[in-house]
Amino acid sequence: MFLERINLIRRLIAALGDALDMARETGTLDRFPDFYELREKAAKDLGEMVRTAYNNGGITEAQAQSAMRPIYSTANEAQHTSA
């Protein structure tokens, strides 16, 4: 349960990162602050969820470290979770 939710939040963060890149590339910078704020909130939520899950024994240390690895893009996340 925890890992499914963690993976979902990681994918959300990746998608918001992709949206930030697209906003930058297309010059639609009016959307940039919205995407940035949502990504930051999701990242904080991810950190809290991982800490809680680890402290309550819901995930192992290795799973917690994996959950907190850098998030690059949706393609990277899809590749990592399907492997």
C-alpha positions in Angstrom: 0.0 0.0 0.0 2.7 2.5 1.0 4.9 1.6 -2.0 2.0 2.1 -4.4 1.2 5.5 -3.1 4.9 6.5 -3.0 5.3 5.4 -6.7 2.1 7.4 -7.6 3.4 10.5 -5.9 6.8 10.1 -7.6 5.1 9.9 -10.9 3.1 13.0 -10.1 6.3 14.9 -9.2 7.9 13.7 -12.4 4.8 14.9 -14.5 4.9 18.3 -12.8 8.6 18.5 -13.6 7.9 17.7 -17.2 5.1 20.4 -17.2 7.7 22.9 -15.9 10.1 22.0 -18.7 7.3 22.3 -21.3 6.2 25.7 -19.9 9.8 26.9 -20.1 10.2 25.6 -23.6 7.0 27.0 -25.0 7.2 30.3 -23.2 4.1 29.8 -21.2 5.7 31.1 -18.1 2.4 32.2 -16.6 1.8 28.5 -15.6 5.3 28.0 -14.2 4.5 29.2 -10.6 1.5 26.9 -10.4 3.4 23.8 -11.5 6.3 24.7 -9.3 4.1 25.1 -6.2 2.3 21.8 -6.9 5.6 20.0 -7.4 7.1 21.4 -4.2 4.0 20.4 -2.2 4.0 16.9 -3.7 7.7 16.6 -2.8 7.1 17.5 0.8 4.2 15.1 1.0 6.5 12.3 -0.5 9.1 13.0 2.2 6.6 12.9 5.0 5.0 9.7 3.7 8.4 8.0 3.4 9.4 9.0 6.9 6.1 7.9 8.4 6.1 4.6 6.5 9.7 3.9 7.5 9.3 4.9 11.1 6.1 2.8 11.4 7.8 -0.3 9.9 5.7 -0.1 6.7 8.8 0.0 4.4 12.4 -1.1 4.8 15.4 1.3 4.8 16.3 0.2 1.3 12.7 1.0 0.1 12.9 4.4 1.8 16.2 5.2 0.1 14.8 4.1 -3.2 11.7 6.2 -2.7 13.8 9.3 -2.1 16.1 8.9 -5.1 16.1 11.8 -7.6 13.2 12.3 -9.9 14.1 13.2 -13.4 11.1 12.7 -15.7 8.0 10.6 -16.3 9.9 8.4 -18.8 12.5 7.7 -16.1 9.9 6.9 -13.5 8.1 4.5 -15.9 11.3 2.8 -16.8 12.3 2.4 -13.1 9.0 1.1 -11.9 8.5 -1.4 -14.8 12.0 -2.9 -14.4 
